[in-house]
Amino acid sequence: MEYTISKLAKIAGISSRTLRYYDEINLLKPSRINSSGYRIYGQNEIDRLQQILFFRELEVDLETIIQIMNEPDFDQMTALLHHHNKLVQKRARLDKLIETIDKTIAHQKGESVMSNEEKFEAFKENLITENEQKYGEEIRAKYGNKTVDESNAKLRGMSKEDYEAMELLGNEIFELLPKALATGDPSSDLAQLLAAKHKEWLTYSWSSYTKEAHKGLAEMYVADERFKANYDKTVEGGTEFLRDAILVYVDKQ
């Protein structure tokens, strides 16, 4: 069965403009152009669009989707199994958050008692799951399963006060990064304060701290585009500067 661009947009729940853009960036080409100049999509294109929308639901950026799906060895079944696993994990995180909300509502109504630790369990589990999904493979390959499992256990056992302190410290790092970068000097006082805060932030979840591990993580920030994007979204060049500041800091310790 074939569809015009408007019909495919309607059944997919997206705009014709989006489909035109996917064509322009070589993500989803129509099977043919008819005599009237309309884009026509066949079954292969429909299946490919479904894959694209699965990736988008999992918040994968378009550039990455293009790289993945335009690979000669891209396998649809493998991708579907990957989507299934990721969506099941996402559902589990949402179920945990819904459970926490329900408990909080009951607590506020006086129907049950909810400890402060319970109020933060879902958020900690969500953080662990997100980290595993985004970086788990690389981190486990670099530091080993034992180290990562111990780190996750420490995060799960974190008190309400420590969790809030860790979150606050993480925000302080992002706020300080552009100011430190403006000095242009990784050894400046601001840059070294940034590196010190980064170490302090790590110690909340790391089971043990070593200079070598801190250096290795800083290098990974630059080498891995996903890590890099996390800091560069605050200020361009921020990841490399943070890495350089950490290397200076560690060598001084």
Phi, psi and omega in degrees: 000141181244153181228144168284170182298323182290322180290319179294320178300322182292313183287336180272346180075028177233177182268155175298327179298321178297317179296322177296321180294318177300325176294315182298324184266010176065036176261318179219102178269144174292158179290330178195167172247125183281180185296339179270000179088011181271143174288132179240133184244133178258191185296321179299320180289325178295315179295322179294320178297321178301317178299317180300316182291329173298313179300318181294323178297330178271011174064033173277133182288158185298321180301318179291321179299317179300314180299318182290310189281341178267003175291139181302328183264017178300128182243123185295318182295317177301318179296319180297318178296322177297313179301317181301312181297317181294320181289325175297318177296320179296318178298320180297320179295317180294320178299320180294320179294319178297318178299319179294319178297315179300317179295321180293319178299314180297323178295315181295329179279352181082014182275340179204171179249133181236124180286161177298325179297319180298327182296337185250357182301314184296321181292322178293317178296322179297318179296317179297314182296317179297318179296321179294319181294316185281315191234000188304314183299314182291315182295318180292324178294325184277318187250347179094153182297321183300314181296316181292318179297320178294321178296316179296321179296320179295320179294319179298324182273005183293140178286164177304316183294317180292322179298314179296321179295320179296317178298317179296318180295321177299319177294322180296323179298315180294326179287326183280333186305308180296329179290319178293320179299325181297339178287336181071010186226109180298344180263002180295164180301317180295318180295321180287329173295320177301313180295321179295319178294323179296318177298314181299319179297319180296322186293344177291328183245336179286135179289331175207149182250136171225152178299319183297318180294321179296316176299316181298320178294319179299319178292324179294324177306318183280321186286327183262123184299328181290318175297315184301317181296330182297322180265328180291341178291338177281315178202135181297132182085003183294325183294313179298321180294318178298316178302313182295321179295320179295318180298319177295315182300313183296319181294336180277343185283000000 
